[in-house]
Amino acid sequence: MDSNRPLIGLTPDIQEGRIRLSPEYAAAVIAAGGLPVVLPPLVKSVEALVSRCQGIILTGGDDPIMEDWGRPTHPSALRVDPIRQAFDRAVRGHAMSQNLPVLGICFGMQLMGLECGSELDQHLPDSCPTASLHSDGKSHGVSGLLGSGEVHSRHHQALRTSGTLEIVAQSDDGMIEAVRDKSRDFVLGVQWHPERCEPGPLGSGLFEQLVGAARELHHATS
């Protein structure tokens, strides 16, 4: 495989003491021209791990533990493993300090938002009449600066506000679906799962943008 492919670090989930990650993430990175590597969730080693990468993907997972941001976690939440949450927060923080390209997906977007002052709706069925359209792998439409199309959705939480981030896509019912940090070259979060979408700007195109930004960094530092 081309050794010039930029290295893209992926944060895995932790379930029952084992790290887990859908192979679809890695396949999407390979197809986009990057080289994926799963980052072991070792908080004390975050700096060494992230410094080897040219790009980061904060992958999907369970629900944020809101006490980390000074709020109670909703009773219906399926809490993410606390080690995973601590690791992803540390990965994001170090990636930002190194100005690395970052793509947050589902849980990854929610974590990015919370770190930037967003408010999280922790249980959409309590507040959104169309909440069922966003769960169980259903497809629904989104539109905005990223383009328009159908996306694969599997979540019962979503950002209610964007904090310091810019909203760049919303669903047809007005839900925040994508945010970005305008002060960075490429820091983007999407609520849907682009690794499971049809090829195009809202699916494979997002991985291509990430890898493209990582390639520029790779060439600049090699």
C-alpha positions in Angstrom: 0.0 0.0 0.0 1.2 3.5 -0.8 3.3 4.7 2.1 2.4 8.3 1.3 -1.2 7.8 2.5 -1.9 10.0 5.5 -2.4 8.2 8.7 -5.9 8.6 10.1 -6.5 7.7 13.7 -9.9 6.3 14.7 -11.2 6.2 18.2 -12.9 2.8 19.0 -15.8 2.0 21.3 -15.3 0.0 24.5 -17.9 -2.7 25.3 -17.5 -5.3 28.0 -13.9 -4.4 28.4 -13.0 -4.9 24.7 -12.4 -2.3 22.0 -14.8 -2.5 19.1 -15.1 -0.7 15.8 -17.1 -1.3 12.7 -14.9 -2.1 9.7 -16.9 0.3 7.6 -14.9 3.2 9.1 -11.6 1.8 8.0 -13.0 0.8 4.6 -14.2 4.4 4.0 -10.7 5.8 5.0 -9.0 3.4 2.6 -11.3 4.2 -0.2 -10.7 7.9 0.4 -6.9 7.4 0.1 -5.9 7.3 3.8 -4.4 4.7 6.0 -6.6 4.0 9.1 -5.3 3.0 12.5 -7.3 2.2 15.5 -6.1 4.2 18.5 -6.0 2.1 21.8 -8.0 4.0 24.5 -5.0 4.8 26.7 -5.5 8.4 28.0 -1.9 8.6 29.3 -0.6 7.9 25.8 -2.9 10.3 23.9 -0.1 12.8 23.0 2.2 10.1 21.6 -0.6 8.4 19.7 -2.2 11.5 18.2 1.2 13.0 17.2 1.7 10.1 14.8 -1.5 10.9 12.9 -2.3 13.4 10.2 -6.1 13.2 10.8 -8.6 12.0 13.4 -12.0 10.4 13.3 -14.1 10.5 16.5 -16.4 7.6 15.8 -20.0 6.8 16.8 -20.9 5.3 20.1 -23.3 5.4 23.1 -24.5 8.5 24.9 -22.3 11.1 26.5 -22.0 11.1 30.3 -23.2 14.6 30.9 -21.8 14.9 34.4 -18.5 15.7 32.7 -20.1 19.0 31.6 -21.9 19.7 34.8 -25.3 18.3 33.9 -27.2 15.2 34.9 -27.4 12.3 32.4 -30.9 11.5 31.2 -32.4 8.3 32.7 -32.9 6.8 29.3 -29.3 7.3 28.2 -27.1 4.3 27.3 -23.9 5.7 28.8 -20.7 5.5 26.8 -17.9 3.7 28.6 -16.2 6.4 30.8 -12.7 5.5 29.6 -13.9 5.9 26.0 -15.3 9.3 26.8 -12.2 10.5 28.6 -10.0 9.2 25.8 -12.0 10.8 23.0 -12.0 14.1 24.9 -8.3 13.9 25.2 -7.8 12.9 21.6 -9.9 15.8 20.4 -8.1 18.3 22.7 -4.6 17.2 21.5 -5.8 17.1 17.8 -7.0 20.7 18.2 -3.7 21.8 19.8 -1.9 20.3 16.8 -4.4 21.7 14.2 -5.1 18.3 12.9 -8.1 17.6 10.6 -10.9 16.1 12.7 -14.2 14.4 11.6 -16.7 13.6 14.4 -19.5 11.1 13.7 -22.7 10.8 15.8 -21.3 10.5 19.3 -18.1 12.2 18.0 -20.1 15.2 16.8 -22.0 15.4 20.1 -18.8 15.4 22.1 -17.3 18.1 19.8 -20.4 20.2 20.4 -20.4 19.8 24.2 -16.7 20.7 24.3 -17.6 23.9 22.4 -20.5 24.9 24.7 -23.4 23.2 22.8 -26.6 22.1 24.6 -27.6 18.5 24.1 -31.1 17.2 23.8 -30.7 13.9 25.6 -33.9 12.2 24.5 -35.5 13.3 21.3 -38.8 11.4 21.8 -39.5 13.9 24.7 -39.2 17.0 22.5 -39.3 16.1 18.8 -42.4 14.7 17.1 -40.3 13.2 14.3 -37.7 11.6 16.5 -38.4 8.2 15.1 -37.1 9.3 11.7 -33.6 9.6 13.2 -33.3 6.2 14.9 -32.7 2.6 14.0 -30.8 3.2 10.8 -33.5 5.1 9.0 -32.7 7.5 6.1 -33.9 11.1 6.0 -33.0 14.2 4.2 -30.5 16.9 5.2 -29.4 20.1 3.5 -27.0 23.0 4.1 -23.5 24.1 3.2 -22.4 20.5 2.9 -25.0 19.8 0.2 -28.4 18.0 0.2 -29.3 14.3 0.2 -30.4 11.3 2.2 -28.3 10.1 5.2 -28.2 7.1 7.4 -29.2 8.0 10.9 -29.1 6.1 14.2 -29.5 8.3 17.3 -31.9 9.5 20.0 -29.9 12.5 21.0 -28.9 15.6 19.1 -27.4 19.1 19.6 -30.0 21.6 20.6 -27.6 24.5 20.1 -24.2 24.7 18.3 -22.2 26.6 20.9 -19.2 28.3 19.2 -19.5 26.0 16.1 -21.3 26.8 12.9 -24.3 24.8 11.8 -23.6 23.6 8.2 -26.5 21.0 7.8 -30.0 20.5 9.2 -32.5 17.8 8.7 -35.9 18.4 7.1 -37.5 18.8 10.5 -34.9 21.4 11.6 -32.6 19.3 13.7 -28.9 20.2 13.7 -27.1 17.6 11.6 -23.6 19.0 11.0 -21.3 21.6 12.6 -17.9 22.9 11.9 -15.2 25.1 13.5 -14.8 28.0 11.1 -11.4 28.9 12.7 -9.9 25.6 11.6 -8.9 24.2 8.2 -11.1 21.1 8.7 -12.9 20.3 12.0 -16.4 18.9 11.1 -19.0 17.0 13.0 -21.9 15.1 11.5 -24.8 13.5 13.3 -25.4 10.8 10.6 -23.1 7.9 9.7 -21.3 8.8 6.4 -19.6 5.4 6.4 -23.0 3.8 5.9 -24.3 6.3 3.3 -24.4 6.0 -0.4 -21.4 7.4 -2.2 -21.5 11.2 -2.6 -20.8 14.5 -0.8 -22.6 13.4 2.4 -21.0 10.0 2.5 -17.7 9.1 1.0 -17.1 12.7 0.2 -16.7 13.6 3.8 -13.9 11.0 4.2 -12.3 12.4 1.0 -12.3 15.9 2.5 -10.7 14.7 5.7 -8.1 12.6 3.9 -7.4 15.5 1.6 -6.8 17.9 4.5 -4.6 15.2 6.2 -2.6 14.7 3.0 -1.7 18.4 2.9 -0.5 18.2 6.5 1.4 15.0 5.7 3.2 16.6 2.8 3.9 19.7 4.8 5.6 17.8 7.6 7.3 15.0 5.6 
